[in-house]
Amino acid sequence: MKRDVVVLLTRAPYGRVHVPEGLRAARGVAAGFDRHDVTVAFTEDGAYAARAAVDREALNVPGHVADLREQGGEMVVDAAAMAKRDIAPEEIADDVTVAAGDEVTEMIRDADHTLDF
Amino acid sequence: MIYLIDKPMAGIGLRTAAGDPDARVVLIQDGVLLSPDVDAELYAVARDADVRGVDLPPAVERVSYDALVEMVVDEEVKSFV
């Protein structure tokens, strides 16, 4: 049965496995038999990982992102978390959509399941 | 809906709860150190507060682990732990 799953990335990139593992999990859920609807939300310090300047190769995530998008998964970044950390919209990678804080929290409330990393 | 809130994810957790008129916020683990400004029923796990030597503000109701398990079984939960 198709589910609506939100994967929260809450940690800054590098030095820990949370961002790559979160994206790997999101890819796995999206590719599942039921083709769940998966949205990755970069929030809290995870907003730093949504920036274009981040070296994704070093994080070993390009494959995860490619598969996620191939399965129709989406990536959004929490504008409220960005504002709190002085991250400008222009800094965000092209494949990540900037979403208003209220939009992100509503997405979390309405999700069937949330996973956080 | 029950919102389980620990300190590291308190930001996004409390923001998410704030948009839910039926929210019941439960502070757990280091979350008992918070004094959240949210318009919702507020609970804190008694044991987590006691071991940290935390005096909970009057607005926060103490709840035992057993009672929390009952709450979690009865109601949908969003975990920010």
N, CA and C atoms of all chains as a GROMACS GRO file, in nm:
protein
  594
    1MET      N    1   0.085  -0.118   0.000
    1MET     CA    2   0.000   0.000   0.000
    1MET      C    3   0.089   0.125   0.000
    2LYS      N    4   0.064   0.213  -0.093
    2LYS     CA    5   0.144   0.335  -0.109
    2LYS      C    6   0.133   0.424   0.015
    3ARG      N    7   0.249   0.469   0.066
    3ARG     CA    8   0.248   0.554   0.185
    3ARG      C    9   0.319   0.686   0.154
    4ASP      N   10   0.289   0.786   0.237
    4ASP     CA   11   0.352   0.917   0.226
    4ASP      C   12   0.459   0.923   0.336
    5VAL      N   13   0.586   0.925   0.296
    5VAL     CA   14   0.696   0.917   0.394
    5VAL      C   15   0.781   1.042   0.383
    6VAL      N   16   0.810   1.105   0.498
    6VAL     CA   17   0.900   1.220   0.501
    6VAL      C   18   1.025   1.180   0.577
    7VAL      N   19   1.139   1.199   0.511
    7VAL     CA   20   1.267   1.170   0.574
    7VAL      C   21   1.330   1.303   0.615
    8LEU      N   22   1.349   1.322   0.744
    8LEU     CA   23   1.406   1.447   0.795
    8LEU      C   24   1.557   1.433   0.808
    9LEU      N   25   1.631   1.522   0.747
    9LEU     CA   26   1.776   1.528   0.768
    9LEU      C   27   1.802   1.648   0.858
   10THR      N   28   1.850   1.621   0.980
   10THR     CA   29   1.858   1.728   1.080
   10THR      C   30   2.001   1.762   1.118
   11ARG      N   31   2.100   1.689   1.061
   11ARG     CA   32   2.239   1.711   1.103
   11ARG      C   33   2.319   1.775   0.990
   12ALA      N   34   2.418   1.855   1.027
   12ALA     CA   35   2.505   1.914   0.926
   12ALA      C   36   2.587   1.804   0.860
   13PRO      N   37   2.630   1.825   0.734
   13PRO     CA   38   2.706   1.722   0.663
   13PRO      C   39   2.848   1.709   0.718
   14TYR      N   40   2.912   1.596   0.688
   14TYR     CA   41   3.052   1.565   0.718
   14TYR      C   42   3.072   1.534   0.865
   15GLY      N   43   3.161   1.440   0.890
   15GLY     CA   44   3.196   1.405   1.028
   15GLY      C   45   3.100   1.308   1.090
   16ARG      N   46   2.987   1.283   1.025
   16ARG     CA   47   2.891   1.185   1.076
   16ARG      C   48   2.815   1.129   0.957
   17VAL      N   49   2.742   1.020   0.979
   17VAL     CA   50   2.682   0.948   0.866
   17VAL      C   51   2.537   0.986   0.839
   18HIS      N   52   2.483   1.082   0.915
   18HIS     CA   53   2.339   1.104   0.911
   18HIS      C   54   2.287   1.144   0.772
   19VAL      N   55   2.358   1.234   0.702
   19VAL     CA   56   2.305   1.278   0.571
   19VAL      C   57   2.310   1.164   0.469
   20PRO      N   58   2.425   1.099   0.450
   20PRO     CA   59   2.427   0.988   0.353
   20PRO      C   60   2.330   0.876   0.391
   21GLU      N   61   2.324   0.841   0.518
   21GLU     CA   62   2.234   0.731   0.558
   21GLU      C   63   2.088   0.771   0.542
   22GLY      N   64   2.058   0.896   0.567
   22GLY     CA   65   1.920   0.941   0.548
   22GLY      C   66   1.880   0.935   0.403
   23LEU      N   67   1.971   0.976   0.314
   23LEU     CA   68   1.941   0.971   0.171
   23LEU      C   69   1.936   0.826   0.122
   24ARG      N   70   2.019   0.741   0.180
   24ARG     CA   71   2.016   0.600   0.140
   24ARG      C   72   1.884   0.538   0.180
   25ALA      N   73   1.835   0.574   0.300
   25ALA     CA   74   1.706   0.521   0.347
   25ALA      C   75   1.593   0.574   0.259
   26ALA      N   76   1.599   0.702   0.225
   26ALA     CA   77   1.495   0.761   0.142
   26ALA      C   78   1.489   0.691   0.006
   27ARG      N   79   1.604   0.666  -0.051
   27ARG     CA   80   1.611   0.594  -0.179
   27ARG      C   81   1.551   0.455  -0.165
   28GLY      N   82   1.581   0.388  -0.057
   28GLY     CA   83   1.529   0.253  -0.034
   28GLY      C   84   1.378   0.253  -0.021
   29VAL      N   85   1.326   0.348   0.054
   29VAL     CA   86   1.180   0.355   0.074
   29VAL      C   87   1.112   0.388  -0.059
   30ALA      N   88   1.172   0.479  -0.136
   30ALA     CA   89   1.111   0.519  -0.264
   30ALA      C   90   1.111   0.404  -0.364
   31ALA      N   91   1.212   0.319  -0.356
   31ALA     CA   92   1.225   0.211  -0.454
   31ALA      C   93   1.150   0.086  -0.410
   32GLY      N   94   1.087   0.093  -0.295
   32GLY     CA   95   1.018  -0.025  -0.242
   32GLY      C   96   0.908  -0.073  -0.335
   33PHE      N   97   0.860  -0.192  -0.313
   33PHE     CA   98   0.758  -0.256  -0.397
   33PHE      C   99   0.638  -0.164  -0.414
   34ASP      N  100   0.603  -0.092  -0.306
   34ASP     CA  101   0.482  -0.009  -0.309
   34ASP      C  102   0.505   0.130  -0.367
   35ARG      N  103   0.634   0.156  -0.406
   35ARG     CA  104   0.661   0.289  -0.466
   35ARG      C  105   0.607   0.401  -0.377
   36HIS      N  106   0.648   0.406  -0.253
   36HIS     CA  107   0.598   0.510  -0.162
   36HIS      C  108   0.635   0.650  -0.212
   37ASP      N  109   0.556   0.745  -0.171
   37ASP     CA  110   0.587   0.886  -0.203
   37ASP      C  111   0.684   0.935  -0.097
   38VAL      N  112   0.804   0.968  -0.137
   38VAL     CA  113   0.908   1.006  -0.040
   38VAL      C  114   0.950   1.150  -0.062
   39THR      N  115   0.955   1.224   0.048
   39THR     CA  116   1.009   1.359   0.044
   39THR      C  117   1.121   1.368   0.147
   40VAL      N  118   1.236   1.413   0.103
   40VAL     CA  119   1.346   1.438   0.196
   40VAL      C  120   1.338   1.585   0.235
   41ALA      N  121   1.337   1.610   0.367
   41ALA     CA  122   1.330   1.750   0.414
   41ALA      C  123   1.458   1.782   0.491
   42PHE      N  124   1.533   1.876   0.437
   42PHE     CA  125   1.653   1.924   0.505
   42PHE      C  126   1.608   2.030   0.606
   43THR      N  127   1.619   1.999   0.734
   43THR     CA  128   1.576   2.094   0.837
   43THR      C  129   1.680   2.099   0.948
   44GLU      N  130   1.658   2.193   1.044
   44GLU     CA  131   1.758   2.212   1.150
   44GLU      C  132   1.897   2.230   1.084
   45ASP      N  133   2.001   2.168   1.139
   45ASP     CA  134   2.134   2.186   1.078
   45ASP      C  135   2.145   2.112   0.944
   46GLY      N  136   2.046   2.028   0.913
   46GLY     CA  137   2.047   1.961   0.783
   46GLY      C  138   2.037   2.060   0.668
   47ALA      N  139   1.990   2.182   0.697
   47ALA     CA  140   1.979   2.284   0.591
   47ALA      C  141   2.116   2.311   0.528
   48TYR      N  142   2.224   2.297   0.610
   48TYR     CA  143   2.359   2.319   0.555
   48TYR      C  144   2.388   2.219   0.443
   49ALA      N  145   2.330   2.100   0.452
   49ALA     CA  146   2.360   1.995   0.354
   49ALA      C  147   2.288   2.016   0.222
   50ALA      N  148   2.194   2.111   0.219
   50ALA     CA  149   2.117   2.136   0.096
   50ALA      C  150   2.186   2.238   0.006
   51ARG      N  151   2.300   2.291   0.053
   51ARG     CA  152   2.367   2.396  -0.023
   51ARG      C  153   2.441   2.337  -0.142
   52ALA      N  154   2.447   2.417  -0.252
   52ALA     CA  155   2.514   2.371  -0.374
   52ALA      C  156   2.664   2.352  -0.351
   53ALA      N  157   2.718   2.429  -0.256
   53ALA     CA  158   2.864   2.425  -0.234
   53ALA      C  159   2.909   2.294  -0.168
   54VAL      N  160   2.816   2.216  -0.116
   54VAL     CA  161   2.852   2.092  -0.047
   54VAL      C  162   2.910   1.991  -0.147
   55ASP      N  163   3.018   1.925  -0.110
   55ASP     CA  164   3.081   1.824  -0.196
   55ASP      C  165   3.008   1.692  -0.179
   56ARG      N  166   2.915   1.665  -0.269
   56ARG     CA  167   2.831   1.546  -0.256
   56ARG      C  168   2.910   1.418  -0.280
   57GLU      N  169   3.015   1.430  -0.364
   57GLU     CA  170   3.097   1.311  -0.387
   57GLU      C  171   3.160   1.265  -0.256
   58ALA      N  172   3.212   1.364  -0.182
   58ALA     CA  173   3.277   1.332  -0.054
   58ALA      C  174   3.177   1.270   0.043
   59LEU      N  175   3.050   1.303   0.024
   59LEU     CA  176   2.946   1.247   0.112
   59LEU      C  177   2.895   1.115   0.056
   60ASN      N  178   2.939   1.079  -0.067
   60ASN     CA  179   2.897   0.952  -0.129
   60ASN      C  180   2.745   0.946  -0.149
   61VAL      N  181   2.685   1.058  -0.191
   61VAL     CA  182   2.539   1.059  -0.206
   61VAL      C  183   2.487   1.074  -0.350
   62PRO      N  184   2.571   1.105  -0.450
   62PRO     CA  185   2.511   1.124  -0.583
   62PRO      C  186   2.425   1.007  -0.630
   63GLY      N  187   2.469   0.885  -0.602
   63GLY     CA  188   2.390   0.769  -0.644
   63GLY      C  189   2.256   0.764  -0.574
   64HIS      N  190   2.256   0.795  -0.443
   64HIS     CA  191   2.131   0.794  -0.368
   64HIS      C  192   2.034   0.898  -0.423
   65VAL      N  193   2.087   1.017  -0.451
   65VAL     CA  194   2.001   1.126  -0.501
   65VAL      C  195   1.946   1.091  -0.638
   66ALA      N  196   2.031   1.036  -0.723
   66ALA     CA  197   1.986   1.001  -0.859
   66ALA      C  198   1.873   0.898  -0.854
   67ASP      N  199   1.891   0.795  -0.772
   67ASP     CA  200   1.787   0.691  -0.761
   67ASP      C  201   1.660   0.747  -0.701
   68LEU      N  202   1.677   0.832  -0.599
   68LEU     CA  203   1.560   0.891  -0.532
   68LEU      C  204   1.476   0.969  -0.634
   69ARG      N  205   1.544   1.048  -0.715
   69ARG     CA  206   1.471   1.133  -0.810
   69ARG      C  207   1.412   1.047  -0.922
   70GLU      N  208   1.482   0.939  -0.956
   70GLU     CA  209   1.431   0.851  -1.061
   70GLU      C  210   1.299   0.786  -1.015
   71GLN      N  211   1.288   0.764  -0.883
   71GLN     CA  212   1.166   0.704  -0.828
   71GLN      C  213   1.060   0.810  -0.797
   72GLY      N  214   1.086   0.935  -0.836
   72GLY     CA  215   0.987   1.040  -0.811
   72GLY      C  216   0.998   1.104  -0.674
   73GLY      N  217   1.105   1.073  -0.602
   73GLY     CA  218   1.124   1.135  -0.472
   73GLY      C  219   1.159   1.282  -0.485
   74GLU      N  220   1.128   1.359  -0.382
   74GLU     CA  221   1.156   1.503  -0.387
   74GLU      C  222   1.246   1.541  -0.270
   75MET      N  223   1.314   1.655  -0.287
   75MET     CA  224   1.397   1.709  -0.179
   75MET      C  225   1.359   1.855  -0.157
   76VAL      N  226   1.331   1.887  -0.031
   76VAL     CA  227   1.296   2.026   0.003
   76VAL      C  228   1.385   2.070   0.119
   77VAL      N  229   1.403   2.200   0.131
   77VAL     CA  230   1.478   2.254   0.245
   77VAL      C  231   1.389   2.352   0.318
   78ASP      N  232   1.398   2.348   0.449
   78ASP     CA  233   1.312   2.426   0.539
   78ASP      C  234   1.361   2.571   0.544
   79ALA      N  235   1.280   2.660   0.488
   79ALA     CA  236   1.320   2.802   0.482
   79ALA      C  237   1.339   2.861   0.621
   80ALA      N  238   1.263   2.813   0.720
   80ALA     CA  239   1.278   2.866   0.857
   80ALA      C  240   1.414   2.827   0.914
   81ALA      N  241   1.456   2.703   0.885
   81ALA     CA  242   1.588   2.659   0.932
   81ALA      C  243   1.699   2.736   0.861
   82MET      N  244   1.675   2.764   0.732
   82MET     CA  245   1.774   2.843   0.657
   82MET      C  246   1.788   2.982   0.717
   83ALA      N  247   1.674   3.046   0.744
   83ALA     CA  248   1.677   3.184   0.794
   83ALA      C  249   1.754   3.190   0.926
   84LYS      N  250   1.731   3.092   1.011
   84LYS     CA  251   1.794   3.088   1.143
   84LYS      C  252   1.946   3.074   1.131
   85ARG      N  253   1.991   3.020   1.016
   85ARG     CA  254   2.134   2.993   0.997
   85ARG      C  255   2.194   3.083   0.888
   86ASP      N  256   2.120   3.189   0.850
   86ASP     CA  257   2.168   3.283   0.748
   86ASP      C  258   2.210   3.212   0.619
   87ILE      N  259   2.134   3.112   0.577
   87ILE     CA  260   2.159   3.047   0.448
   87ILE      C  261   2.065   3.112   0.347
   88ALA      N  262   2.121   3.165   0.240
   88ALA     CA  263   2.039   3.235   0.140
   88ALA      C  264   1.983   3.136   0.039
   89PRO      N  265   1.864   3.164  -0.017
   89PRO     CA  266   1.804   3.076  -0.116
   89PRO      C  267   1.897   3.049  -0.235
   90GLU      N  268   1.976   3.149  -0.271
   90GLU     CA  269   2.065   3.130  -0.388
   90GLU      C  270   2.171   3.024  -0.361
   91GLU      N  271   2.197   2.995  -0.235
   91GLU     CA  272   2.301   2.896  -0.201
   91GLU      C  273   2.253   2.752  -0.220
   92ILE      N  274   2.121   2.735  -0.231
   92ILE     CA  275   2.064   2.599  -0.230
   92ILE      C  276   2.085   2.530  -0.364
   93ALA      N  277   2.114   2.402  -0.360
   93ALA     CA  278   2.138   2.323  -0.482
   93ALA      C  279   2.013   2.324  -0.571
   94ASP      N  280   2.034   2.309  -0.700
   94ASP     CA  281   1.923   2.320  -0.797
   94ASP      C  282   1.817   2.212  -0.778
   95ASP      N  283   1.858   2.095  -0.729
   95ASP     CA  284   1.760   1.985  -0.719
   95ASP      C  285   1.687   1.982  -0.584
   96VAL      N  286   1.705   2.091  -0.506
   96VAL     CA  287   1.636   2.101  -0.377
   96VAL      C  288   1.543   2.222  -0.382
   97THR      N  289   1.418   2.203  -0.344
   97THR     CA  290   1.320   2.311  -0.346
   97THR      C  291   1.314   2.379  -0.209
   98VAL      N  292   1.317   2.512  -0.208
   98VAL     CA  293   1.304   2.585  -0.081
   98VAL      C  294   1.156   2.589  -0.044
   99ALA      N  295   1.123   2.534   0.073
   99ALA     CA  296   0.982   2.529   0.116
   99ALA      C  297   0.966   2.611   0.244
  100ALA      N  298   0.854   2.682   0.253
  100ALA     CA  299   0.829   2.765   0.372
  100ALA      C  300   0.822   2.677   0.497
  101GLY      N  301   0.856   2.735   0.609
  101GLY     CA  302   0.856   2.660   0.735
  101GLY      C  303   0.722   2.593   0.762
  102ASP      N  304   0.614   2.667   0.742
  102ASP     CA  305   0.480   2.611   0.767
  102ASP      C  306   0.449   2.495   0.672
  103GLU      N  307   0.500   2.506   0.550
  103GLU     CA  308   0.478   2.400   0.451
  103GLU      C  309   0.547   2.272   0.496
  104VAL      N  310   0.668   2.287   0.551
  104VAL     CA  311   0.744   2.170   0.596
  104VAL      C  312   0.675   2.106   0.717
  105THR      N  313   0.632   2.187   0.812
  105THR     CA  314   0.569   2.129   0.932
  105THR      C  315   0.435   2.064   0.897
  106GLU      N  316   0.363   2.122   0.803
  106GLU     CA  317   0.238   2.059   0.761
  106GLU      C  318   0.266   1.925   0.693
  107MET      N  319   0.371   1.920   0.612
  107MET     CA  320   0.412   1.797   0.543
  107MET      C  321   0.442   1.687   0.645
  108ILE      N  322   0.509   1.726   0.754
  108ILE     CA  323   0.544   1.629   0.858
  108ILE      C  324   0.418   1.579   0.928
  109ARG      N  325   0.331   1.672   0.962
  109ARG     CA  326   0.206   1.632   1.031
  109ARG      C  327   0.124   1.538   0.947
  110ASP      N  328   0.117   1.564   0.817
  110ASP     CA  329   0.029   1.486   0.729
  110ASP      C  330   0.092   1.354   0.683
  111ALA      N  331   0.223   1.339   0.705
  111ALA     CA  332   0.290   1.218   0.655
  111ALA      C  333   0.240   1.093   0.728
  112ASP      N  334   0.237   0.981   0.654
  112ASP     CA  335   0.203   0.855   0.720
  112ASP      C  336   0.316   0.813   0.814
  113HIS      N  337   0.439   0.838   0.766
  113HIS     CA  338   0.555   0.801   0.849
  113HIS      C  339   0.664   0.907   0.834
  114THR      N  340   0.737   0.932   0.941
  114THR     CA  341   0.855   1.018   0.931
  114THR      C  342   0.976   0.940   0.984
  115LEU      N  343   1.087   0.957   0.916
  115LEU     CA  344   1.214   0.901   0.961
  115LEU      C  345   1.307   1.018   0.983
  116ASP      N  346   1.383   1.019   1.090
  116ASP     CA  347   1.473   1.135   1.107
  116ASP      C  348   1.617   1.086   1.122
  117PHE      N  349   1.704   1.165   1.064
  117PHE     CA  350   1.848   1.132   1.068
  117PHE      C  351   1.926   1.257   1.109
  118MET      N  352  -0.292   1.436   1.842
  118MET     CA  353  -0.167   1.368   1.811
  118MET      C  354  -0.063   1.398   1.920
  119ILE      N  355   0.020   1.295   1.948
  119ILE     CA  356   0.125   1.309   2.050
  119ILE      C  357   0.253   1.352   1.978
  120TYR      N  358   0.319   1.452   2.033
  120TYR     CA  359   0.448   1.496   1.978
  120TYR      C  360   0.554   1.468   2.083
  121LEU      N  361   0.638   1.368   2.058
  121LEU     CA  362   0.747   1.334   2.150
  121LEU      C  363   0.866   1.422   2.116
  122ILE      N  364   0.909   1.503   2.212
  122ILE     CA  365   1.012   1.602   2.181
  122ILE      C  366   1.136   1.584   2.271
  123ASP      N  367   1.249   1.560   2.206
  123ASP     CA  368   1.377   1.562   2.277
  123ASP      C  369   1.448   1.691   2.235
  124LYS      N  370   1.555   1.725   2.305
  124LYS     CA  371   1.618   1.857   2.285
  124LYS      C  372   1.674   1.880   2.146
  125PRO      N  373   1.754   1.782   2.091
  125PRO     CA  374   1.819   1.810   1.962
  125PRO      C  375   1.722   1.848   1.851
  126MET      N  376   1.603   1.789   1.848
  126MET     CA  377   1.508   1.820   1.739
  126MET      C  378   1.391   1.905   1.788
  127ALA      N  379   1.414   1.977   1.897
  127ALA     CA  380   1.303   2.055   1.955
  127ALA      C  381   1.256   2.164   1.858
  128GLY      N  382   1.347   2.220   1.783
  128GLY     CA  383   1.308   2.329   1.692
  128GLY      C  384   1.199   2.286   1.596
  129ILE      N  385   1.229   2.187   1.513
  129ILE     CA  386   1.131   2.141   1.413
  129ILE      C  387   1.014   2.073   1.481
  130GLY      N  388   1.038   2.006   1.592
  130GLY     CA  389   0.930   1.936   1.662
  130GLY      C  390   0.825   2.030   1.716
  131LEU      N  391   0.868   2.134   1.784
  131LEU     CA  392   0.772   2.229   1.843
  131LEU      C  393   0.702   2.311   1.736
  132ARG      N  394   0.774   2.342   1.629
  132ARG     CA  395   0.711   2.415   1.518
  132ARG      C  396   0.600   2.330   1.456
  133THR      N  397   0.627   2.199   1.444
  133THR     CA  398   0.526   2.110   1.385
  133THR      C  399   0.406   2.097   1.478
  134ALA      N  400   0.431   2.087   1.607
  134ALA     CA  401   0.321   2.075   1.703
  134ALA      C  402   0.239   2.203   1.708
  135ALA      N  403   0.305   2.316   1.691
  135ALA     CA  404   0.235   2.444   1.704
  135ALA      C  405   0.123   2.459   1.602
  136GLY      N  406   0.134   2.390   1.490
  136GLY     CA  407   0.032   2.402   1.386
  136GLY      C  408  -0.082   2.304   1.404
  137ASP      N  409  -0.081   2.229   1.515
  137ASP     CA  410  -0.183   2.125   1.535
  137ASP      C  411  -0.267   2.161   1.658
  138PRO      N  412  -0.394   2.198   1.637
  138PRO     CA  413  -0.478   2.238   1.751
  138PRO      C  414  -0.501   2.125   1.852
  139ASP      N  415  -0.480   2.000   1.807
  139ASP     CA  416  -0.504   1.887   1.899
  139ASP      C  417  -0.373   1.831   1.954
  140ALA      N  418  -0.266   1.908   1.942
  140ALA     CA  419  -0.134   1.856   1.981
  140ALA      C  420  -0.126   1.831   2.131
  141ARG      N  421  -0.063   1.720   2.166
  141ARG     CA  422  -0.024   1.695   2.306
  141ARG      C  423   0.126   1.672   2.302
  142VAL      N  424   0.201   1.765   2.362
  142VAL     CA  425   0.347   1.764   2.355
  142VAL      C  426   0.402   1.694   2.478
  143VAL      N  427   0.488   1.593   2.454
  143VAL     CA  428   0.551   1.521   2.566
  143VAL      C  429   0.701   1.544   2.557
  144LEU      N  430   0.757   1.609   2.659
  144LEU     CA  431   0.901   1.633   2.667
  144LEU      C  432   0.965   1.508   2.726
  145ILE      N  433   1.066   1.459   2.656
  145ILE     CA  434   1.127   1.333   2.697
  145ILE      C  435   1.279   1.349   2.692
  146GLN      N  436   1.348   1.270   2.774
  146GLN     CA  437   1.494   1.277   2.783
  146GLN      C  438   1.540   1.421   2.809
  147ASP      N  439   1.637   1.473   2.730
  147ASP     CA  440   1.682   1.610   2.757
  147ASP      C  441   1.573   1.713   2.726
  148GLY      N  442   1.466   1.670   2.664
  148GLY     CA  443   1.357   1.763   2.632
  148GLY      C  444   1.297   1.825   2.758
  149VAL      N  445   1.314   1.757   2.874
  149VAL     CA  446   1.257   1.812   2.997
  149VAL      C  447   1.328   1.940   3.040
  150LEU      N  448   1.442   1.967   2.978
  150LEU     CA  449   1.517   2.090   3.010
  150LEU      C  450   1.458   2.211   2.939
  151LEU      N  451   1.366   2.184   2.845
  151LEU     CA  452   1.309   2.292   2.765
  151LEU      C  453   1.195   2.361   2.839
  152SER      N  454   1.169   2.485   2.805
  152SER     CA  455   1.047   2.552   2.854
  152SER      C  456   0.974   2.601   2.729
  153PRO      N  457   0.907   2.510   2.661
  153PRO     CA  458   0.851   2.544   2.531
  153PRO      C  459   0.739   2.645   2.539
  154ASP      N  460   0.739   2.734   2.442
  154ASP     CA  461   0.633   2.833   2.432
  154ASP      C  462   0.538   2.785   2.322
  155VAL      N  463   0.452   2.690   2.355
  155VAL     CA  464   0.362   2.634   2.254
  155VAL      C  465   0.223   2.620   2.317
  156ASP      N  466   0.119   2.650   2.238
  156ASP     CA  467  -0.018   2.647   2.287
  156ASP      C  468  -0.072   2.504   2.274
  157ALA      N  469  -0.033   2.419   2.369
  157ALA     CA  470  -0.076   2.279   2.364
  157ALA      C  471  -0.064   2.221   2.504
  158GLU      N  472  -0.130   2.106   2.525
  158GLU     CA  473  -0.113   2.035   2.652
  158GLU      C  474   0.033   1.990   2.661
  159LEU      N  475   0.096   2.020   2.773
  159LEU     CA  476   0.239   1.992   2.788
  159LEU      C  477   0.260   1.887   2.898
  160TYR      N  478   0.337   1.786   2.865
  160TYR     CA  479   0.372   1.681   2.960
  160TYR      C  480   0.523   1.666   2.961
  161ALA      N  481   0.574   1.611   3.070
  161ALA     CA  482   0.716   1.577   3.075
  161ALA      C  483   0.728   1.444   3.148
  162VAL      N  484   0.820   1.362   3.102
  162VAL     CA  485   0.840   1.231   3.166
  162VAL      C  486   0.904   1.254   3.302
  163ALA      N  487   0.832   1.214   3.405
  163ALA     CA  488   0.871   1.243   3.543
  163ALA      C  489   1.012   1.193   3.573
  164ARG      N  490   1.040   1.069   3.535
  164ARG     CA  491   1.171   1.010   3.566
  164ARG      C  492   1.283   1.093   3.501
  165ASP      N  493   1.260   1.132   3.373
  165ASP     CA  494   1.364   1.208   3.302
  165ASP      C  495   1.389   1.342   3.370
  166ALA      N  496   1.283   1.401   3.427
  166ALA     CA  497   1.299   1.529   3.496
  166ALA      C  498   1.369   1.506   3.631
  167ASP      N  499   1.327   1.403   3.703
  167ASP     CA  500   1.383   1.380   3.837
  167ASP      C  501   1.533   1.352   3.832
  168VAL      N  502   1.573   1.264   3.737
  168VAL     CA  503   1.716   1.230   3.735
  168VAL      C  504   1.802   1.349   3.694
  169ARG      N  505   1.741   1.443   3.624
  169ARG     CA  506   1.816   1.563   3.585
  169ARG      C  507   1.802   1.676   3.688
  170GLY      N  508   1.728   1.649   3.791
  170GLY     CA  509   1.708   1.750   3.895
  170GLY      C  510   1.634   1.872   3.843
  171VAL      N  511   1.538   1.846   3.755
  171VAL     CA  512   1.465   1.956   3.692
  171VAL      C  513   1.333   1.983   3.766
  172ASP      N  514   1.310   2.109   3.803
  172ASP     CA  515   1.179   2.149   3.857
  172ASP      C  516   1.094   2.194   3.740
  173LEU      N  517   0.993   2.116   3.710
  173LEU     CA  518   0.910   2.149   3.593
  173LEU      C  519   0.820   2.267   3.625
  174PRO      N  520   0.802   2.357   3.528
  174PRO     CA  521   0.708   2.468   3.548
  174PRO      C  522   0.566   2.414   3.567
  175PRO      N  523   0.480   2.490   3.635
  175PRO     CA  524   0.344   2.444   3.666
  175PRO      C  525   0.266   2.400   3.541
  176ALA      N  526   0.294   2.464   3.430
  176ALA     CA  527   0.216   2.435   3.307
  176ALA      C  528   0.247   2.297   3.251
  177VAL      N  529   0.353   2.236   3.300
  177VAL     CA  530   0.393   2.106   3.246
  177VAL      C  531   0.350   1.995   3.342
  178GLU      N  532   0.270   1.903   3.291
  178GLU     CA  533   0.221   1.794   3.375
  178GLU      C  534   0.319   1.678   3.375
  179ARG      N  535   0.349   1.624   3.494
  179ARG     CA  536   0.439   1.509   3.502
  179ARG      C  537   0.365   1.384   3.454
  180VAL      N  538   0.436   1.298   3.381
  180VAL     CA  539   0.373   1.175   3.335
  180VAL      C  540   0.472   1.060   3.352
  181SER      N  541   0.424   0.946   3.398
  181SER     CA  542   0.514   0.832   3.418
  181SER      C  543   0.536   0.762   3.284
  182TYR      N  544   0.639   0.677   3.280
  182TYR     CA  545   0.664   0.603   3.156
  182TYR      C  546   0.545   0.513   3.122
  183ASP      N  547   0.489   0.451   3.226
  183ASP     CA  548   0.374   0.362   3.201
  183ASP      C  549   0.258   0.440   3.139
  184ALA      N  550   0.233   0.558   3.194
  184ALA     CA  551   0.124   0.640   3.140
  184ALA      C  552   0.157   0.684   2.997
  185LEU      N  553   0.285   0.713   2.972
  185LEU     CA  554   0.325   0.754   2.837
  185LEU      C  555   0.302   0.642   2.737
  186VAL      N  556   0.333   0.519   2.781
  186VAL     CA  557   0.312   0.405   2.690
  186VAL      C  558   0.164   0.394   2.654
  187GLU      N  559   0.078   0.415   2.753
  187GLU     CA  560  -0.067   0.412   2.727
  187GLU      C  561  -0.104   0.519   2.624
  188MET      N  562  -0.050   0.638   2.642
  188MET     CA  563  -0.080   0.749   2.550
  188MET      C  564  -0.036   0.715   2.408
  189VAL      N  565   0.084   0.659   2.400
  189VAL     CA  566   0.143   0.631   2.268
  189VAL      C  567   0.066   0.520   2.196
  190VAL      N  568   0.015   0.425   2.276
  190VAL     CA  569  -0.062   0.314   2.215
  190VAL      C  570  -0.197   0.365   2.166
  191ASP      N  571  -0.254   0.460   2.239
  191ASP     CA  572  -0.391   0.505   2.209
  191ASP      C  573  -0.398   0.608   2.097
  192GLU      N  574  -0.284   0.678   2.072
  192GLU     CA  575  -0.293   0.794   1.984
  192GLU      C  576  -0.179   0.794   1.883
  193GLU      N  577  -0.203   0.863   1.768
  193GLU     CA  578  -0.096   0.874   1.669
  193GLU      C  579   0.019   0.956   1.726
  194VAL      N  580   0.141   0.919   1.689
  194VAL     CA  581   0.260   0.983   1.746
  194VAL      C  582   0.349   1.038   1.635
  195LYS      N  583   0.401   1.159   1.656
  195LYS     CA  584   0.510   1.212   1.573
  195LYS      C  585   0.633   1.220   1.665
  196SER      N  586   0.737   1.147   1.632
  196SER     CA  587   0.852   1.141   1.721
  196SER      C  588   0.963   1.234   1.672
  197PHE      N  589   1.011   1.314   1.764
  197PHE     CA  590   1.125   1.402   1.736
  197PHE      C  591   1.232   1.373   1.840
  198VAL      N  592   1.259   1.242   1.855
  198VAL     CA  593   1.352   1.198   1.960
  198VAL      C  594   1.480   1.148   1.893
   0.00000   0.00000   0.00000
